[in-house]
Amino acid sequence: MLIYLDLLFILNFWIDTLLLAFTNIIIKYKISLKRMILSALIGSCATFLFLVENKIILFISKIIICIMMQLVMNRYKGIKTLLENTIYFYIYLI
């Protein structure tokens, strides 16, 4: 089976952008488009995690990437706010 990594990366980028936009609507922060795009680019790096075979490392890596996305998009405003934003992001992910 042939997998085009560039198309997979672009698709993941657009999905991450939409998820971040929906999260931004719910939490009602005014975020610049540059921050959202940078955060989506960080999230698109998760595309290359399919090379990891260990499920525990994969799970931890995805959580770390999600937290990094929230930190870039919303800046650090406290651990409670960071966890709330991450939970909202995961709710849309489901």
Secondary structure, DSSP 8 states (H G I E B T S, - for coil): ----HHHHHHHHHHHHHHHHHHHHHHHT----HHHHHHHHHHHHGGGGGGG---HHHHHHHHHHHHHHHHHHHH----HHHHHHHHHHHHHHH-
